């Protein structure tokens, strides 16, 4: 028995493995899986692993926060669920950098992209150093530091891959084809046909209220869906001209509107384009007002910071980002506040269903010869991420009815610590253009 297995077995015998205990084994695991895609989906993956796969979880996050790894000894329960050996060490690399782009394009092309690497000098630490920014290095994947290239074994997209089309400016045209590869509409449709529904993610509109009504931060904003569409198309350019869904104008004083967009290919941007502007879903879609690609943000954290820095800005993101920037307020839509509860009760329908796409999960894992990637991927996508009271413990997550054995008749809840999980009786059934329909 090698030292890695002995260390893992001792950790299991003690009943838990601390971060310090696991840190010495995560650079040379028995099993590995490489996941890339949606940043909004990442917390659900981390929770699933901590809850049902590991006996103690060690987390590693790059200095920019978009390259992560979750590692630990496999618990007895995890071994039962995966068929892998209890006490052995598994690591799941999760790349959120690039979002839905890296959840789809590399799966089609087979191209390798950068993931966190714990094997280099100074890399097997809680915050492995990486160099680069999403804006400057994201489209060419020219990251440095503790990263190495590897194939995407499990891709995650915020919406089904078939909606990321150039015809609606939702295809990631700024991303290097030499690095990430390409995907035709037919290939994206084929990818979507084999994708696996995971859970629903609730999105919201974020407004920098500085300057509105004289400059107060944290004001309540109430907009209709139609009004948001007119803002995102550039029809309204000043908040004093924007009608509030509560009556009157949003602002009694002049304050220019600045639209802060994500880049083409972003699942968050695609969802906003579909929901408010009818992109991909109508014969006469409205165009999102967007300037040069260099003005777009290539990560959720970046677009929120950009909006928070300019009074009167508006952007879009999953609602779990609420409160991360003090200048930003989430807008209600026609009097309904964005929440996973309001989504589950049918009052708020700005949500979409994240999907997983299986790539190549066999063979070498970035210089670490391992097997078991397929078993971990099957564990995650075969019910673990879909089931009520399992992984979706984030503020933006609802459970899809009929998935993972969930009853679909009424909104059901399950407490997960301080967070309540809801089954949404409504689903888009794998087509983001569908009007949510109740499942009986």
LINMO-V332837 format. One record per backbone hydrogen bond with DSSP energy under -1.0 kcal/mol. NH is the residue of the N-H (numbers start at 0). CO is the residue of the C=O. Records with the same first field share a line. If there is no record, write none. Layout:
# LINMO-V332837
NH=CO  CO
This chain:
# LINMO-V332837
5=1
6=2
7=3
8=4
9=5
10=6
11=7
12=8
13=9
21=17
22=18
24=21
25=21
27=24
29=88
30=88
32=90
34=92
35=153
36=94
37=155
44=40
45=41
46=42
47=43
48=44
49=45
50=46
51=47
52=48
53=48
54=72
57=70
59=68
60=125
61=66
62=127
64=61
67=93
68=59
69=91
70=57
71=89
73=87
74=52
78=74
79=75
80=76
81=77
82=78
86=73
87=84
89=71
90=30
91=69
92=32
93=67
94=34
95=65
96=65
98=95
100=97
103=100
104=100
107=103
108=104
109=105
112=149
114=147
116=145
122=119
124=122
130=143
136=132
137=133
140=136
141=136
143=130
145=128
146=144
147=114
149=112
152=33
153=33
154=356
155=35
156=354
162=159
163=160
164=162
168=165
169=164
172=170
174=171
175=138
179=175
180=176
187=183
188=184
189=185
190=186
191=187
192=188
194=191
195=355
197=353
199=397
200=351
201=395
202=349
203=316
205=314
206=328
207=312
208=326
211=208
213=210
214=211
222=331
227=223
228=224
229=225
230=226
231=227
232=228
233=230
234=229
235=229
238=254
240=237
243=247
244=221
246=243
249=241
250=238
256=236
257=311
259=313
262=296
265=262
269=265
270=266
271=267
272=268
273=269
274=270
275=271
276=272
277=273
278=272
280=277
281=277
285=276
288=231
294=291
295=292
296=260
302=298
303=299
304=300
305=301
306=302
307=303
308=304
311=207
312=309
313=257
314=205
316=203
318=201
320=317
321=318
323=320
327=324
328=206
330=204
331=220
332=335
333=222
335=332
342=338
343=339
344=340
345=342
346=341
347=341
350=348
351=200
353=198
354=156
355=195
356=154
358=152
364=367
367=364
375=371
376=372
377=373
378=374
379=375
380=376
381=377
383=378
384=379
386=382
389=386
390=383
392=390
396=393
397=199
398=421
401=405
402=399
405=402
413=420
415=418
418=415
420=413
422=411
423=398
426=436
430=427
433=430
436=426
438=424
